[in-house]
Amino acid sequence: MPSKRKELAAGDRAPDFELPSSSGKPVRLSSLKGKQVVLYFYPKDDSAGCTLEACSFRDNLPKFDKLDAVVLGVSKDSLDSHAKFIDKYSLNFTLLSDEDLEAHALYDTWKEKMNYGRKYMGTERSTFVIGEDGKVKKIFRKVSPRGHEVEVLAALKS
């Protein structure tokens, strides 16, 4: 993993990366300049909170499309896992596989977590709203999935 950098803030240029995607072609973030991007990091395909979040984005995708926004979900899961998740829930947006934690490191979303007193490393559910200019407009950390799409839509409109 790349070395730790300063905490990303609104107004910063969004760190560029290229990851394999569920669409079959790698996605390079910088190639989306000119569109708004919702880059959301989630812990695990087909888990309760991640399914709720993904289905909320799926159900509201026409609202994101109206704002010329691209929704990209990122997790450590494999493309095979993503394909099953997409098929099971009819997801209509692209998922990126970050098995090497490259994007997680750039966006500081791979964190020490605690569950029932046990410490472990995992994805901190986070969303980055990136403007047409390639700069971060809004950052949501430690996201609660229920209703999160409403906050994200509001950030895209601001």
MDTraj code that builds the backbone (N, CA, C; nanometers):
import mdtraj as md
import numpy as np

residues = "MET PRO SER LYS ARG LYS GLU LEU ALA ALA GLY ASP ARG ALA PRO ASP PHE GLU LEU PRO SER SER SER GLY LYS PRO VAL ARG LEU SER SER LEU LYS GLY LYS GLN VAL VAL LEU TYR PHE TYR PRO LYS ASP ASP SER ALA GLY CYS THR LEU GLU ALA CYS SER PHE ARG ASP ASN LEU PRO LYS PHE ASP LYS LEU ASP ALA VAL VAL LEU GLY VAL SER LYS ASP SER LEU ASP SER HIS ALA LYS PHE ILE ASP LYS TYR SER LEU ASN PHE THR LEU LEU SER ASP GLU ASP LEU GLU ALA HIS ALA LEU TYR ASP THR TRP LYS GLU LYS MET ASN TYR GLY ARG LYS TYR MET GLY THR GLU ARG SER THR PHE VAL ILE GLY GLU ASP GLY LYS VAL LYS LYS ILE PHE ARG LYS VAL SER PRO ARG GLY HIS GLU VAL GLU VAL LEU ALA ALA LEU LYS SER".split()
xyz = np.array([
    [0.0832, -0.1187, 0.0000],
    [0.0000, 0.0000, 0.0000],
    [0.0874, 0.1247, 0.0000],
    [0.0429, 0.2286, -0.0730],
    [0.1201, 0.3532, -0.0720],
    [0.1281, 0.4115, 0.0692],
    [0.2268, 0.4964, 0.0897],
    [0.2438, 0.5553, 0.2219],
    [0.1291, 0.6501, 0.2545],
    [0.1084, 0.6682, 0.3824],
    [-0.0001, 0.7534, 0.4316],
    [0.0240, 0.8970, 0.3877],
    [-0.0807, 0.9625, 0.3435],
    [-0.0718, 1.1009, 0.2989],
    [-0.1616, 1.1854, 0.3874],
    [-0.1604, 1.3155, 0.3649],
    [-0.2465, 1.4020, 0.4456],
    [-0.3923, 1.3670, 0.4192],
    [-0.4736, 1.3868, 0.5189],
    [-0.6166, 1.3566, 0.5067],
    [-0.6781, 1.4355, 0.3916],
    [-0.7498, 1.3665, 0.3084],
    [-0.8175, 1.4281, 0.1948],
    [-0.9266, 1.5229, 0.2456],
    [-0.9405, 1.6381, 0.1810],
    [-1.0405, 1.7368, 0.2227],
    [-1.1152, 1.7894, 0.1008],
    [-1.2331, 1.8433, 0.1247],
    [-1.3097, 1.9074, 0.0177],
    [-1.2225, 2.0153, -0.0451],
    [-1.2246, 2.0218, -0.1779],
    [-1.1423, 2.1179, -0.2510],
    [-1.0140, 2.0572, -0.3050],
    [-0.9715, 1.9435, -0.2474],
    [-0.8511, 1.8755, -0.2967],
    [-0.8814, 1.8071, -0.4298],
    [-0.7800, 1.7913, -0.5123],
    [-0.7931, 1.7120, -0.6342],
    [-0.8139, 1.5670, -0.5917],
    [-0.9109, 1.5016, -0.6530],
    [-0.9381, 1.3616, -0.6212],
    [-0.8216, 1.2761, -0.6699],
    [-0.7619, 1.1962, -0.5827],
    [-0.6510, 1.1103, -0.6252],
    [-0.6944, 1.0156, -0.7375],
    [-0.6125, 1.0062, -0.8398],
    [-0.6460, 0.9240, -0.9556],
    [-0.6035, 0.7790, -0.9318],
    [-0.6756, 0.6870, -0.9911],
    [-0.6438, 0.5447, -0.9851],
    [-0.7108, 0.4773, -1.1046],
    [-0.6700, 0.3547, -1.1296],
    [-0.7359, 0.2716, -1.2301],
    [-0.7589, 0.1346, -1.1672],
    [-0.8836, 0.0874, -1.1732],
    [-0.9190, -0.0416, -1.1140],
    [-1.0019, -0.1245, -1.2113],
    [-0.9938, -0.2574, -1.1998],
    [-1.0807, -0.3432, -1.2788],
    [-1.2264, -0.3219, -1.2375],
    [-1.3164, -0.3316, -1.3353],
    [-1.4565, -0.3016, -1.3058],
    [-1.5494, -0.4122, -1.3516],
    [-1.6688, -0.4085, -1.2974],
    [-1.7735, -0.5041, -1.3320],
    [-1.8198, -0.4869, -1.4758],
    [-1.7876, -0.3743, -1.5377],
    [-1.8273, -0.3506, -1.6773],
    [-1.7359, -0.4246, -1.7752],
    [-1.6270, -0.4815, -1.7231],
    [-1.5348, -0.5552, -1.8089],
    [-1.4138, -0.4748, -1.8530],
    [-1.4208, -0.3430, -1.8389],
    [-1.3079, -0.2572, -1.8756],
    [-1.2581, -0.1860, -1.7505],
    [-1.1265, -0.1678, -1.7370],
    [-1.0766, -0.0920, -1.6224],
    [-1.1332, 0.0507, -1.6235],
    [-1.1529, 0.1054, -1.5058],
    [-1.2004, 0.2441, -1.4929],
    [-1.0881, 0.3274, -1.4343],
    [-1.0530, 0.4357, -1.5065],
    [-0.9574, 0.5344, -1.4558],
    [-1.0401, 0.6554, -1.4141],
    [-1.0267, 0.6942, -1.2873],
    [-1.1070, 0.8044, -1.2347],
    [-1.0921, 0.9309, -1.3185],
    [-0.9696, 0.9653, -1.3568],
    [-0.9461, 1.0903, -1.4307],
    [-1.0169, 1.0917, -1.5665],
    [-1.0525, 0.9747, -1.6194],
    [-1.1229, 0.9711, -1.7485],
    [-1.2675, 1.0185, -1.7356],
    [-1.3145, 1.0361, -1.6130],
    [-1.4528, 1.0804, -1.5894],
    [-1.4623, 1.2318, -1.5666],
    [-1.3503, 1.3023, -1.5839],
    [-1.3524, 1.4489, -1.5678],
    [-1.4586, 1.5063, -1.6613],
    [-1.5332, 1.6031, -1.6118],
    [-1.6443, 1.6588, -1.6881],
    [-1.7781, 1.6041, -1.6391],
    [-1.7733, 1.5003, -1.5577],
    [-1.8937, 1.4455, -1.4940],
    [-1.8735, 1.4523, -1.3439],
    [-1.9825, 1.4538, -1.2707],
    [-1.9730, 1.4373, -1.1264],
    [-1.9602, 1.2879, -1.0984],
    [-1.8857, 1.2538, -0.9946],
    [-1.8648, 1.1139, -0.9596],
    [-1.8996, 1.0930, -0.8127],
    [-1.9772, 0.9886, -0.7883],
    [-2.0039, 0.9423, -0.6529],
    [-1.9181, 0.8177, -0.6355],
    [-1.8125, 0.8306, -0.5577],
    [-1.7193, 0.7216, -0.5331],
    [-1.7455, 0.6725, -0.3919],
    [-1.8082, 0.5545, -0.3835],
    [-1.8385, 0.5065, -0.2487],
    [-1.7675, 0.3756, -0.2193],
    [-1.7061, 0.3720, -0.1022],
    [-1.6324, 0.2561, -0.0540],
    [-1.7211, 0.1809, 0.0441],
    [-1.7297, 0.0500, 0.0268],
    [-1.8145, -0.0303, 0.1141],
    [-1.7397, -0.1582, 0.1525],
    [-1.7729, -0.2163, 0.2684],
    [-1.6957, -0.3304, 0.3181],
    [-1.7093, -0.4616, 0.2422],
    [-1.8309, -0.5046, 0.2055],
    [-1.8446, -0.6422, 0.1560],
    [-1.9706, -0.6605, 0.0722],
    [-1.9529, -0.7207, -0.0458],
    [-2.0673, -0.7559, -0.1294],
    [-2.1647, -0.8439, -0.0515],
    [-2.2938, -0.8180, -0.0728],
    [-2.4012, -0.9038, -0.0224],
    [-2.4129, -0.9099, 0.1294],
    [-2.3539, -0.8145, 0.2019],
    [-2.3779, -0.8050, 0.3459],
    [-2.4940, -0.7069, 0.3659],
    [-2.5546, -0.7088, 0.4830],
    [-2.6787, -0.6334, 0.5048],
    [-2.6659, -0.4838, 0.4730],
    [-2.5708, -0.4158, 0.5378],
    [-2.5568, -0.2716, 0.5178],
    [-2.5140, -0.2362, 0.3762],
    [-2.4262, -0.3168, 0.3197],
    [-2.3764, -0.2896, 0.1847],
    [-2.4861, -0.3123, 0.0807],
    [-2.5710, -0.4120, 0.1045],
    [-2.6833, -0.4372, 0.0140],
    [-2.7831, -0.3216, 0.0215],
    [-2.8124, -0.2756, 0.1424],
    [-2.9038, -0.1620, 0.1601],
    [-2.8505, -0.0396, 0.0850],
    [-2.7222, -0.0110, 0.1012],
    [-2.6619, 0.1057, 0.0364],
    [-2.6653, 0.0911, -0.1161],
    [-2.6241, -0.0247, -0.1662],
    [-2.6203, -0.0469, -0.3110],
    [-2.7602, -0.0378, -0.3720],
    [-2.8584, -0.0967, -0.3059],
    [-2.9955, -0.0936, -0.3596],
    [-3.0542, 0.0474, -0.3558],
    [-3.0129, 0.1286, -0.2591],
    [-3.0572, 0.2690, -0.2545],
    [-3.0007, 0.3466, -0.3729],
    [-2.8735, 0.3230, -0.4050],
    [-2.8161, 0.3872, -0.5235],
    [-2.8861, 0.3352, -0.6496],
    [-2.9087, 0.2044, -0.6563],
    [-2.9768, 0.1440, -0.7720],
    [-3.1145, 0.2077, -0.7933],
    [-3.1923, 0.2158, -0.6863],
    [-3.3296, 0.2654, -0.6974],
    [-3.3373, 0.4134, -0.7323],
    [-3.2322, 0.4862, -0.7023],
    [-3.2309, 0.6310, -0.7266],
    [-3.1397, 0.6711, -0.8415],
    [-3.0905, 0.5740, -0.9182],
    [-2.9961, 0.6055, -1.0249],
    [-3.0497, 0.7086, -1.1252],
    [-3.1792, 0.7072, -1.1603],
    [-3.2277, 0.8119, -1.2520],
    [-3.2042, 0.9546, -1.1983],
    [-3.2123, 0.9723, -1.0667],
    [-3.1868, 1.1044, -1.0064],
    [-3.0391, 1.1419, -1.0220],
    [-2.9508, 1.0431, -1.0072],
    [-2.8072, 1.0679, -1.0261],
    [-2.7782, 1.0983, -1.1732],
    [-2.8439, 1.0232, -1.2618],
    [-2.8259, 1.0459, -1.4063],
    [-2.8669, 1.1878, -1.4456],
    [-2.9756, 1.2378, -1.3879],
    [-3.0224, 1.3744, -1.4186],
    [-2.9185, 1.4792, -1.3795],
    [-2.8369, 1.4477, -1.2801],
    [-2.7322, 1.5399, -1.2348],
    [-2.5983, 1.5110, -1.3041],
    [-2.6023, 1.4262, -1.4087],
    [-2.4830, 1.3876, -1.4845],
    [-2.3761, 1.3317, -1.3911],
    [-2.4204, 1.2454, -1.2980],
    [-2.3295, 1.1860, -1.2003],
    [-2.3130, 1.0361, -1.2272],
    [-2.1904, 0.9901, -1.2146],
    [-2.1568, 0.8492, -1.2282],
    [-2.1406, 0.7918, -1.0880],
    [-2.2062, 0.6801, -1.0601],
    [-2.1933, 0.6129, -0.9311],
    [-2.0965, 0.4964, -0.9474],
    [-1.9934, 0.4935, -0.8623],
    [-1.8953, 0.3848, -0.8615],
    [-1.8839, 0.3297, -0.7198],
    [-1.9089, 0.2014, -0.7034],
    [-1.8897, 0.1354, -0.5742],
    [-1.7550, 0.0664, -0.5731],
    [-1.6827, 0.0781, -0.4619],
    [-1.5494, 0.0189, -0.4503],
    [-1.5434, -0.0691, -0.3256],
    [-1.4987, -0.1932, -0.3446],
    [-1.4703, -0.2788, -0.2297],
    [-1.3496, -0.3657, -0.2614],
    [-1.3038, -0.4374, -0.1616],
    [-1.1896, -0.5275, -0.1748],
    [-1.2308, -0.6570, -0.2442],
    [-1.3599, -0.6777, -0.2645],
    [-1.4099, -0.8016, -0.3236],
    [-1.3632, -0.8189, -0.4682],
    [-1.3600, -0.9431, -0.5129],
    [-1.3177, -0.9775, -0.6491],
    [-1.4256, -0.9411, -0.7515],
    [-1.3871, -0.9387, -0.8777],
    [-1.4849, -0.9145, -0.9847],
    [-1.5901, -1.0248, -0.9881],
    [-1.5520, -1.1478, -0.9557],
    [-1.6477, -1.2586, -0.9503],
    [-1.7527, -1.2340, -0.8418],
    [-1.7084, -1.1893, -0.7256],
    [-1.8002, -1.1556, -0.6169],
    [-1.8925, -1.0415, -0.6590],
    [-1.8359, -0.9391, -0.7241],
    [-1.9164, -0.8261, -0.7728],
    [-2.0231, -0.8732, -0.8717],
    [-1.9860, -0.9642, -0.9617],
    [-2.0813, -1.0135, -1.0627],
    [-2.2011, -1.0805, -0.9947],
    [-2.1756, -1.1601, -0.8929],
    [-2.2845, -1.2277, -0.8194],
    [-2.3727, -1.1242, -0.7476],
    [-2.3093, -1.0244, -0.6875],
    [-2.3807, -0.9180, -0.6150],
    [-2.4694, -0.8396, -0.7127],
    [-2.4137, -0.8037, -0.8272],
    [-2.4877, -0.7293, -0.9295],
    [-2.6067, -0.8108, -0.9795],
    [-2.5830, -0.9384, -1.0087],
    [-2.6913, -1.0244, -1.0587],
    [-2.8015, -1.0434, -0.9556],
    [-2.7619, -1.0672, -0.8316],
    [-2.8598, -1.0946, -0.7256],
    [-2.9536, -0.9762, -0.7022],
    [-2.8990, -0.8542, -0.7112],
    [-2.9777, -0.7347, -0.6778],
    [-3.0038, -0.6442, -0.7977],
    [-2.9755, -0.6901, -0.9182],
    [-2.9972, -0.6123, -1.0410],
    [-2.9371, -0.4723, -1.0302],
    [-2.8135, -0.4660, -0.9838],
    [-2.7468, -0.3359, -0.9694],
    [-2.7180, -0.2794, -1.1079],
    [-2.7396, -0.1486, -1.1222],
    [-2.7334, -0.0811, -1.2524],
    [-2.6212, 0.0228, -1.2594],
    [-2.5176, 0.0019, -1.1814],
    [-2.4010, 0.0906, -1.1842],
    [-2.2761, 0.0057, -1.1669],
    [-2.1619, 0.0652, -1.1865],
    [-2.0346, -0.0070, -1.1910],
    [-1.9752, -0.0273, -1.0519],
    [-1.9247, -0.1490, -1.0296],
    [-1.8500, -0.1798, -0.9080],
    [-1.7037, -0.2007, -0.9461],
    [-1.6140, -0.1502, -0.8634],
    [-1.4708, -0.1612, -0.8858],
    [-1.4095, -0.2546, -0.7826],
    [-1.3170, -0.3377, -0.8289],
    [-1.2488, -0.4323, -0.7412],
    [-1.1132, -0.3752, -0.7015],
    [-1.0933, -0.3569, -0.5717],
    [-0.9693, -0.2987, -0.5193],
    [-0.9007, -0.3997, -0.4273],
    [-0.8715, -0.5171, -0.4838],
    [-0.8135, -0.6254, -0.4037],
    [-0.6775, -0.5893, -0.3448],
    [-0.6023, -0.5027, -0.4120],
    [-0.4700, -0.4608, -0.3630],
    [-0.4764, -0.3369, -0.2737],
    [-0.5969, -0.2862, -0.2492],
    [-0.6208, -0.1713, -0.1597],
    [-0.5576, -0.0411, -0.2103],
    [-0.5343, -0.0297, -0.3398],
    [-0.4738, 0.0909, -0.3975],
    [-0.5618, 0.2136, -0.3730],
    [-0.6881, 0.2067, -0.4144],
    [-0.7783, 0.3214, -0.3963],
    [-0.8106, 0.3423, -0.2489],
    [-0.8243, 0.2330, -0.1742],
    [-0.8492, 0.2451, -0.0298],
    [-0.7394, 0.3296, 0.0355],
    [-0.6141, 0.3047, -0.0041],
    [-0.5019, 0.3805, 0.0528],
    [-0.5090, 0.5274, 0.0123],
    [-0.5375, 0.5531, -0.1150],
    [-0.5436, 0.6908, -0.1638],
    [-0.6525, 0.7724, -0.0941],
    [-0.7621, 0.7060, -0.0605],
    [-0.8767, 0.7749, 0.0004],
    [-0.8871, 0.7489, 0.1507],
    [-0.7868, 0.6815, 0.2060],
    [-0.7767, 0.6554, 0.3494],
    [-0.9047, 0.5907, 0.4041],
    [-0.9466, 0.4825, 0.3394],
    [-1.0684, 0.4138, 0.3835],
    [-1.0392, 0.2748, 0.4407],
    [-0.9133, 0.2323, 0.4434],
    [-0.8760, 0.1035, 0.5042],
    [-0.8313, 0.1347, 0.6461],
    [-0.9137, 0.0990, 0.7427],
    [-0.8945, 0.1444, 0.8809],
    [-0.8983, 0.0288, 0.9795],
    [-0.8426, 0.0558, 1.0970],
    [-0.8592, -0.0394, 1.2066],
    [-1.0015, -0.0242, 1.2586],
    [-1.0694, -0.1365, 1.2727],
    [-1.2076, -0.1357, 1.3204],
    [-1.2163, -0.2277, 1.4412],
    [-1.3280, -0.2188, 1.5108],
    [-1.3485, -0.3036, 1.6268],
    [-1.4904, -0.3591, 1.6213],
    [-1.5018, -0.4887, 1.6469],
    [-1.6321, -0.5532, 1.6506],
    [-1.6307, -0.6531, 1.7660],
    [-1.7204, -0.6339, 1.8606],
    [-1.7278, -0.7212, 1.9784],
    [-1.5925, -0.7350, 2.0464],
    [-1.5211, -0.6231, 2.0580],
    [-1.3934, -0.6209, 2.1278],
    [-1.2754, -0.6723, 2.0471],
    [-1.2996, -0.7143, 1.9240],
    [-1.1926, -0.7674, 1.8387],
    [-1.1510, -0.6588, 1.7394],
    [-1.0201, -0.6307, 1.7342],
    [-0.9692, -0.5328, 1.6386],
    [-0.9319, -0.6032, 1.5087],
    [-0.9599, -0.5373, 1.3977],
    [-0.9250, -0.5917, 1.2666],
    [-0.9195, -0.4766, 1.1670],
    [-0.8613, -0.5029, 1.0512],
    [-0.8540, -0.4024, 0.9455],
    [-0.9701, -0.4246, 0.8486],
    [-1.0311, -0.3150, 0.8054],
    [-1.1429, -0.3256, 0.7124],
    [-1.1759, -0.1914, 0.6497],
    [-1.2726, -0.1938, 0.5614],
    [-1.3136, -0.0729, 0.4900],
    [-1.4041, 0.0119, 0.5778],
    [-1.3684, 0.1394, 0.5918],
    [-1.4580, 0.2354, 0.6568],
    [-1.5539, 0.2841, 0.5488],
    [-1.6819, 0.2586, 0.5687],
    [-1.7832, 0.2993, 0.4704],
    [-1.7745, 0.4511, 0.4525],
    [-1.7368, 0.4919, 0.3316],
    [-1.7115, 0.6335, 0.3024],
    [-1.7563, 0.6656, 0.1607],
    [-1.8005, 0.7897, 0.1404],
    [-1.8410, 0.8349, 0.0073],
    [-1.7720, 0.9670, -0.0232],
    [-1.7231, 0.9775, -0.1463],
    [-1.6567, 1.0982, -0.1944],
    [-1.7348, 1.1483, -0.3147],
    [-1.7823, 1.2717, -0.3056],
    [-1.8518, 1.3344, -0.4176],
    [-1.7482, 1.4209, -0.4884],
    [-1.7256, 1.3897, -0.6155],
    [-1.6214, 1.4559, -0.6938],
    [-1.6881, 1.5387, -0.8034],
    [-1.6491, 1.6646, -0.8135],
    [-1.7078, 1.7560, -0.9109],
    [-1.6547, 1.7333, -1.0511],
    [-1.7170, 1.8025, -1.1474],
    [-1.6773, 1.7925, -1.2882],
    [-1.5314, 1.8302, -1.3089],
    [-1.4778, 1.9134, -1.2196],
    [-1.3395, 1.9610, -1.2306],
    [-1.2379, 1.8621, -1.1729],
    [-1.2867, 1.7478, -1.1212],
    [-1.1959, 1.6488, -1.0644],
    [-1.1571, 1.6761, -0.9207],
    [-1.2228, 1.7737, -0.8593],
    [-1.1937, 1.8055, -0.7188],
    [-1.3033, 1.7495, -0.6282],
    [-1.2626, 1.7137, -0.5065],
    [-1.3560, 1.6600, -0.4078],
    [-1.4497, 1.7708, -0.3616],
    [-1.5812, 1.7471, -0.3768],
    [-1.6813, 1.8438, -0.3317],
    [-1.7240, 1.8168, -0.1874],
    [-1.7391, 1.6883, -0.1545],
    [-1.7919, 1.6525, -0.0218],
    [-1.7416, 1.5143, 0.0155],
    [-1.7120, 1.4969, 0.1439],
    [-1.6669, 1.3682, 0.1959],
    [-1.7609, 1.3253, 0.3082],
    [-1.8065, 1.2025, 0.2985],
    [-1.8875, 1.1415, 0.4045],
    [-1.8071, 1.0238, 0.4591],
    [-1.7743, 1.0258, 0.5874],
    [-1.7009, 0.9173, 0.6532],
    [-1.7949, 0.8458, 0.7502],
    [-1.7642, 0.7209, 0.7771],
    [-1.8440, 0.6389, 0.8702],
    [-1.9918, 0.6489, 0.8364],
    [-2.0223, 0.6237, 0.7115],
    [-2.1574, 0.6397, 0.6576],
    [-2.2539, 0.5378, 0.7175],
    [-2.3724, 0.5860, 0.7480],
    [-2.4842, 0.4979, 0.7809],
    [-2.5614, 0.4790, 0.6505],
    [-2.5777, 0.3533, 0.6040],
    [-2.6338, 0.3331, 0.4703],
    [-2.7785, 0.3792, 0.4514],
    [-2.8596, 0.3734, 0.5558],
    [-3.0014, 0.4083, 0.5414],
    [-3.0170, 0.5571, 0.5106],
    [-3.0711, 0.5883, 0.3929],
    [-3.0963, 0.7273, 0.3550],
    [-2.9739, 0.8027, 0.3056],
    [-2.8608, 0.7338, 0.2940],
    [-2.7373, 0.8019, 0.2541],
    [-2.7485, 0.8638, 0.1146],
    [-2.8237, 0.7992, 0.0253],
    [-2.8354, 0.8505, -0.1117],
    [-2.8957, 0.9908, -0.1139],
    [-2.9787, 1.0236, -0.0164],
    [-3.0400, 1.1568, -0.0087],
    [-2.9321, 1.2626, 0.0190],
    [-2.8423, 1.2325, 0.1134],
    [-2.7302, 1.3240, 0.1443],
    [-2.6417, 1.3436, 0.0212],
    [-2.6159, 1.2336, -0.0481],
    [-2.5276, 1.2387, -0.1650],
    [-2.5908, 1.3215, -0.2767],
    [-2.7185, 1.3002, -0.3005],
    [-2.7883, 1.3804, -0.4032],
    [-2.7825, 1.5289, -0.3679],
    [-2.8027, 1.5623, -0.2418],
    [-2.7967, 1.7029, -0.1991],
    [-2.6565, 1.7600, -0.2244],
    [-2.5527, 1.6816, -0.1979],
    [-2.4154, 1.7280, -0.2186],
    [-2.3881, 1.7501, -0.3684],
    [-2.4460, 1.6654, -0.4530],
    [-2.4266, 1.6815, -0.5978],
    [-2.4908, 1.8104, -0.6472],
    [-2.6006, 1.8500, -0.5863],
    [-2.6741, 1.9700, -0.6303],
    [-2.6079, 2.0983, -0.5803],
    [-2.5248, 2.0884, -0.4771],
    [-2.4679, 2.2108, -0.4171],
    [-2.3538, 2.2670, -0.4989],
])
top = md.Topology()
chain = top.add_chain()
for i, resn in enumerate(residues, 1):
    res = top.add_residue(resn, chain, resSeq=i)
    for name in ("N", "CA", "C"):
        top.add_atom(name, md.element.get_by_symbol(name[0]), res)
traj = md.Trajectory(xyz[None], top)
